Amino acid sequence: MDRYKISGTWFEFLHHNKAEGVYWNPACRSFTEAQWRQKIREIARVGMKYLVLLCSSLAYEEHAESYFRGGPFPFPKDMACKDPIEILLGEADQLELRVFMSCGFYGNWVRTEENMKSEEVRGRAFAAMEELYRLYGGHRSFFGWYLPDEAGMDETGFPGIFIDYVNTYHVKIRELDPSLPLLIAPYGISRVRVDESFVEQLRGLDCDFIAYQDGVGVRQTDLERVSEYFSALASAHRKAGRSRLWADMELFDFEGNVYDSPLVPAPIQRIVQQLQAVGPHVEEILAYQYQGMMNPPDSPAFCGHPDSAALYRAYAEYIR
């Protein structure tokens, strides 16, 4: 049996859903430059080569912040590290990692459809992307861009507004640097009807990598059917001949109710099942996410649930 491995992870300076991030948000807020570098080295040590920055800015109804100087929102005063994106990219340069830079959230993160349609949000995002590229585009590790306002697919596939959103942002990305690819990570694989209409949608979606969320952690997908869903997606991608097929595999479970309680590490047995279900069908398996869900037991940059140490040990043993 092939031993499929995780090749990348999402990465964040603050988890957007406060209820979910209670076990690591406070630690990340207080991380020094040295601790952020340590965290990135830990990720590299378990063989991950891609980092997907979830938020370069983060907006709520009552508060918004940017994680770089010159962003559309204030830099958080209580964040110990004063240029975290520079630390991320600089350390990734040294470790030969590849970073997808976030293009959001530049509007209230819970208002996904509104963010996709809003000219105000788009203007804010495009100005921020220009500044991010000016500040950090010289890093070797600045590999591509990621759109965090994700679409929920239904039986008809992608919402039309999402296709317009992706295609519009990709035009801007090419203006900045045509060599940088675009990644998206839509959800709803258990709902979508993978037929010729879906293949046509893929042909019209101007995107380089699609890492579909497997939906196991959020309890939307039956683990026993994950392989079936990704097999169908793989067939559709071959027919469309456009975006390359990746996976966004969920490492977490919820302590209580979905979306309203802290994220906790899933057992290694479930994660291995997910890897075996997804691996045969995709080019790369990204995970949501190392941060909070895995920690070396003696890490000086420990952030997350105490059980994250056990998951780190188990996964490190699995990949040996």
C-alpha positions, 0 to 999 in steps of 0.5 A: 500500500502506498504511504501518502503524505501531507505536502503542505498546510494552511498557515495563519497569524490568527484563526478567523473563527474565534470559537475554533481557535481558542487553543492557539490564537493567544499563543500566536499573538504573543509569538516572537520572531524566533518562535514563528521561525521555529514553527515554520522549521517544524512544518518543514521537518515533517516533509511539508513544502507548501504553506498557504497563508490564510489571511494577510488581513482579517476583517470582522464586523467590529474590527479589522487588522492587517499583518503587514505595514501599509495594509488597508487596516491597522497592524495589531498593536498587541502582536509581538512580531512586527513583520510576520509576513517577512519572517514567514517568507524569509524563513521559507526562503531558507528552507526552500518552501513555497508560500501562497499569499492570501488575497483576503479577507478584506471584507467581513470574513463571514460575508463571503458572497458580499465580499465576492461582489463588492467593488469596495472590497475588491478595490481594497484587496487589489491595493493590498495585493499591490503592496504585498507584492511590492514588499515581499515579491522578491522572496524566492518563496513567494510562490503564488496567491490564494483566495480565502473567500471560498465557494460552497458547491452544490449539485450544480457545481460552482456558483456563477458569482464564484467563477466571476470572482476567481477570474477577475482576481486572476486578471489582477494576479497576472498584471502583478506577475504572470508567473505566479499561480492561483490556488482555491479550496472550495467545499461541498464535494459530497453535494456536487454532481460531477457531470459534463456541466461541471466539466464545462465550469472547470474549463471556464474557471481561470485557476491553476490549482484547486484543493477541494476540502475533503469535508471530513473534519466539518462532518459534511463528508462520509469518510467511506466515500471520500475516495469515490468523490475525489475519483470523480473530480479527478476524471472531471479535471482530466476532461477539462484539461485546466486546473490541477487537482489537489486536496485540502484534507482536514486534520481536525475535529470539533470539541463540541458543535461544528463551527461553534467550539474549539478545533482539536486534533483528529486521531491518527487512524482517521487521518491515515484513512483520509490520506489513503482515500485522497492520495491516489487521485490528487497531485498534492495533499494540503492539510488544514492545518498543522498549526494548532493540530500538531506540535513537537512535545518540546516545542518552544513555539507550542500552540494548540490543544495538548493532544497536538503533541500526540498527533505530531509524534504519531504522524512523524512515526507514520512518515518514517 
